[in-house]
Amino acid sequence: MTERRYLTRNDKITRGENNLVSLAAGGESYRDLEPRRLFPVSRELEYITLLDEDGREVAVIRSINDIDEESQEVIKSSLDSYYLVPRITSVINIVQKYGNIHFDVNTDRGPLSFDVLRGNDIKLFRGGAVRVRDSNDNRYVIPDYRKLDKKSRAKLTIYL
């Protein structure tokens, strides 16, 4: 088993095509790497893996602050394009019917409706963040459910 490579300010990440990046680290260079969050909700700017075209990990960024500013911007841009995750800003209605949970919500991208198949697709994280995965495997996030309006919290809390 190879040892995991953690990136530092000495390593350089540059922009490639289609949200892919290139990496120069330790005298080696890699192209067409995909940045992916290991903890997409709870640690958006920590523990970012860089995967090659076969899905193998080439390196990990422990914290975005561990790499230089130019590399940070490249990684943030790539992740923002890949993770187009709507943020739920309020809950209009939640109804459980035939084993599904139907959501009507407002998001930072406008109103949305979707179904959740299982209760475990609604996950509460430390700090109040909530991730919801719908029946089509789309993800939505609430950065801190405690900051939602009172009516939204009341509708959501029974499912947490």
Order of alpha helices (4+ residues) and beta strands (2+ residues): beta-beta-beta-beta-beta-alpha-beta-beta-beta-beta-beta-beta-alpha
